Amino acid sequence: MTLFSKIAAGEIPSYCCAQNDEFYAFLDINPLAQGHTLVIPRREEDYFFDLSDDELARMMAFTKRVAAAIKEAFPCKKVAMVVLGLEVNHAHIHLIPLQTEADADFRKPKLQLPADVMQQTADAIRQAFEQKP
């Protein structure tokens, strides 16, 4: 079982932003910006492009809703979508609120946000997600 599967199953604590039967969205614990969220399929698959076409389409629709919720909760110019996939062997998408392209630079120092700020961030995104189907 991957680290992300354990997070989605509730075995490891996370700051949940959105979820359904197939997908789980939670805050990155080392965010590039406040609101930096990861979206994963609950089903374990290492390589993003090994997801079936149907599953990938459903994941993108779910991710689109999460991105809209991030943008509503944390007004920004756009929300970046980044698929890297080397750091954890579980397909995932990074969603990062952007004011400039530099906001999505993974080489820059990560934020260290207090637990209460992380919880408030997740709550704001989840509330925006739940308000718009």
N, C-alpha and C positions, 0 to 999 in steps of 0.2 A: 504494500500500500504506500503510495507516495505521500510526501508532506502535504501537498494540496488536497489529496483525497481525505486525509485525516482532518484537515481544516474544514472541508465541506461536510464531513460526518460529525463535526462538533467535538472530535477527540482532542483537537488543539484549538485553543481560543483564537478568535478572530473578530474583526470589526466588520460584521456583515452589512453590506449595502443593498443587496437585492438577491433574490433566489427564486427558483422554481424547481420542478422535479428533475430537470436536466442540467441546470447551470447554477453557478454560485458566484457572486461578486463580493469581494471584500477588499478592505484597504491594504495597500502595500505597507508593511511595517517600516520600510526604509524609503519613504516617498521622495520623489523629485519635487513635488508641489502638494499643497494641501488638497485632498480629493483624489490623489493618485490611487487608482483602483485596479484590481486584477479580476479578470473574468475567466472562469474555468468551466469545462464540462465536468459533471460529476463522474462520468465514466472516464476511467483512466485511459489516456492515449498520450504517448510521449511526443509525437510530432504533429504539430497543428494541421499540416496538410495530409495527414493520414485519417483525419475525421472524414466520415462519409459526406457526400455532397449535401444530403438532406440535413444531417446534424450540423454541418458547417453553416448552412443557411439559417437554421433555427438559432444557432449561437450568435450569428451576426445580427439577427433581429433582436435578440435579448441584449446584446452589447450596445446596439443603437439606443435602446430604451435607457440603459444605464448611463450612456454618454449624455443623453438629454437631461437626465436627472442630475448628473454632475454639473452640467452647464447651468442648470437652474439654481442649484444649491451654491455654486461658486462661480459667479459670472466671469466669463473669460471669452477670449476671441473665438477659440475653437477648443475641441478636446482631441488630443492626439491619440491615435491607435497604433500601438507598436507591438509587433510579434517578434520576439527574439528566440526564446525557447532553449537556451543552453544552460541556464542557471538552475532550473528545476525540470525534472523529466516528466512533466505533465503539461499538456497543451494549455496555453494561457495567452491572454491579451492584456497589455497594459493600457489603461486609459488615463491620460494626463491632461489636466486643465492647462491651456496655453495662453499666455499673453504674447510670447515670442517663441520662435523655434528653439532657442537656447533652453527653454523650459523642459525640453525632452532630451537633453544631453545627459546620458547615463554616466558620463565621466565626472560630472560635477558632484560636490558633496551632497549627501542626502540629508533631508530634514530629520530632526529628532523632536517629534511632537509629544507633549505629555499625553498620558492615557485619557484624561478628560477631554482634551481637544480631539483626539482620535475618535472617541465615542460620539462627540457632538458632530464631527464630520460625517461619520457613518450614518448617524441618525438623520442628518439633513439630506443626505443622498437617498436614503431609504424612503423618507417621507415624500420626496419629489418623485421617486420611482413609483410609489404606490398610488400617487394622485393621478398619474397619467397611464392608462393601459396601453 
